[in-house]
Amino acid sequence: MEIMQDAITTHIYTIYIFLAIMLFNLYSVVSSKNFISLAKKLKFMTPVYHLSNAIVIYTGTIVAFYAQHFSLTIALMIPASIFLLVIEIKRYKKQRVIKVGDVKLQEEFYVYAKKIYIIEIAVLAMVYIISKVF
């Protein structure tokens, strides 16, 4: 039983780390005025973001299989994790094609990235709320 408690604890702390990464990225987008420095920060944080999402998915899978009970919460967490993965990939793809001289695209990216990170945080919060209700 101790092994299962370790998996649950790891899952919960990784979700906190995942949320912290999202908040840091949102803060970086909001506070950064230089697109190049923002792009470097986000480029560094993208693998960390995906690693933490992968750990959340992996530990969640371990916990779900150990419980041997498929619930609405688990059914919601799977597409939420995939959605967060896909939306971050789309954000990165949009970011990487912006050149230094494309000021209009840079300004559009700031708005886009803010929306993306707000959506990501909202999805994580909604999954948490729904998991507590069900």
C-alpha positions in Angstrom: 0.0 0.0 0.0 2.9 2.3 0.6 3.9 2.1 -3.0 0.5 3.3 -4.1 0.6 6.2 -1.7 3.9 7.2 -3.2 2.3 7.2 -6.7 -0.6 9.3 -5.5 1.8 11.7 -3.7 4.0 12.0 -6.8 0.9 12.5 -9.0 -0.4 15.4 -6.8 2.9 17.1 -6.4 3.6 16.9 -10.2 0.3 18.5 -10.9 1.3 21.4 -8.6 4.6 21.6 -10.5 2.7 21.5 -13.8 0.5 24.3 -12.6 3.5 26.3 -11.5 5.0 25.9 -15.0 1.8 27.2 -16.6 1.7 30.2 -14.2 5.4 30.9 -14.9 4.8 30.8 -18.6 1.8 33.1 -18.3 3.8 35.5 -16.1 6.6 35.5 -18.6 4.2 36.4 -21.5 2.6 39.1 -19.5 5.7 40.7 -18.1 8.1 40.3 -21.0 8.4 43.1 -23.4 11.2 41.6 -25.5 10.0 38.8 -27.8 13.5 37.3 -28.2 14.0 36.8 -24.5 10.4 35.5 -24.1 11.0 33.0 -26.9 14.1 31.8 -25.2 12.3 31.3 -21.9 9.4 29.5 -23.5 11.7 27.4 -25.6 13.5 26.3 -22.5 10.2 25.7 -20.6 8.5 23.7 -23.3 10.4 20.4 -22.6 9.9 20.9 -18.9 6.2 21.4 -19.5 5.9 18.3 -21.5 8.0 16.3 -19.0 5.8 17.3 -16.1 2.6 16.5 -18.2 4.1 13.1 -19.0 4.8 12.4 -15.4 1.2 13.4 -14.5 -0.1 11.1 -17.1 2.1 8.2 -16.1 1.5 8.5 -12.4 -2.3 9.0 -13.0 -2.3 5.8 -15.1 -0.6 3.9 -12.3 -3.1 5.1 -9.8 -6.1 4.5 -12.1 -5.0 0.9 -12.8 -4.4 0.2 -9.2 -7.8 1.4 -8.2 -9.3 -0.9 -10.9 -12.3 1.4 -11.2 -12.9 3.5 -14.2 -14.7 6.7 -13.2 -15.9 9.9 -14.8 -13.0 11.7 -13.3 -10.5 9.4 -15.0 -12.5 9.6 -18.3 -12.1 13.4 -18.0 -8.4 13.4 -17.1 -7.3 11.5 -20.2 -8.7 14.0 -22.8 -7.6 16.9 -20.6 -4.0 15.7 -20.6 -4.1 15.1 -24.3 -5.7 18.6 -24.9 -3.0 20.3 -22.8 -0.3 18.4 -24.8 -1.8 19.4 -28.2 -2.5 23.1 -27.3 1.1 23.5 -26.0 2.5 22.0 -29.2 0.3 24.4 -31.3 1.6 27.3 -29.2 5.2 26.3 -29.8 4.7 25.8 -33.5 3.2 29.3 -33.8 6.1 30.8 -31.8 8.9 29.2 -33.7 8.0 30.6 -37.1 8.0 34.2 -35.9 11.1 36.1 -37.1 12.9 39.0 -35.3 11.5 41.6 -37.8 7.9 40.4 -37.7 6.6 42.9 -35.1 3.0 42.4 -36.0 3.3 38.6 -35.6 5.1 39.1 -32.3 2.3 41.3 -30.9 -0.3 38.7 -32.1 1.6 36.0 -30.4 1.5 37.8 -27.0 -2.3 37.8 -27.2 -2.4 34.2 -28.4 0.0 32.9 -25.7 -1.9 34.7 -22.9 -5.1 33.0 -24.1 -3.4 29.6 -24.4 -2.0 29.7 -20.9 -5.3 31.0 -19.4 -7.1 28.1 -21.1 -4.5 25.6 -19.8 -4.8 26.9 -16.2 -8.6 26.8 -16.6 -8.6 23.2 -17.8 -6.4 22.1 -15.0 -8.7 24.0 -12.5 -11.9 22.5 -14.0 -10.5 19.0 -13.9 -9.6 19.5 -10.2 -13.0 20.9 -9.4 -14.8 18.1 -11.2 -12.6 15.5 -9.5 -13.6 16.8 -6.1 -17.3 16.8 -7.0 -17.3 13.2 -8.4 
